[in-house]
Amino acid sequence: HTISVSAFLLIRSSDVASKFLETLKTTNADAIISPVLHYYESDGAYVLHGEFRRNLAGLRDFGAIADQFDPVGMHCLAFKTSILKEIGLKLPEHSLYTDTFYAFLPMLRIQTIYFLNKPVYVYFNGRNEQSTSKKSRIKHYQEFLEISKKIISFTISSELPAPTQSYLTAYATIIA
């Protein structure tokens, strides 16, 4: 099964890497979700984000459980390449907030999701030049508004099962 991995595998633990790669090879899920480890440069702290309830671990029907976990960002996601091709995912060029599209649009089509409760990505916070800095957010606010409008429009115009609609509405509310 071909999977598009949204994040470079930064955690070097052979156990974590092996489990993630084995899951990519063996699951028929449309998407894989795993938590992300945030590293804060200012104090050297690591904080786990996107952890879900243990009862969700493994393969699940997305429509049945979509309203049982918080929306996640692209660093927590890997999608089947066929899903990305099916939706014709085209990321906006010369824009910072393409990760929002990547994390949102495929969710309109997925049927199954696999929860892997081990982080496979480390996100570094606190560098002045990164796109999440205050200076960068101010500079690129117009791009953020455009992406947010598109996400909200997709959410409003899509006819989806109630749990999926709930998940996407929660996602749109968080980013908007």
Salt bridges, closest charged atoms under 4 A:
ASP15 OD2 - LYS118 NZ 3.46
ASP30 OD1 - LYS80 NZ 3.70
GLU51 OE2 - ARG54 NH2 3.95
GLU86 OE2 - ARG109 NE 3.60
GLU93 OE1 - HIS94 NE2 3.93
GLU129 OE2 - ARG127 NE 3.40
GLU143 OE2 - HIS140 ND1 2.92
GLU146 OE2 - LYS149 NZ 3.72
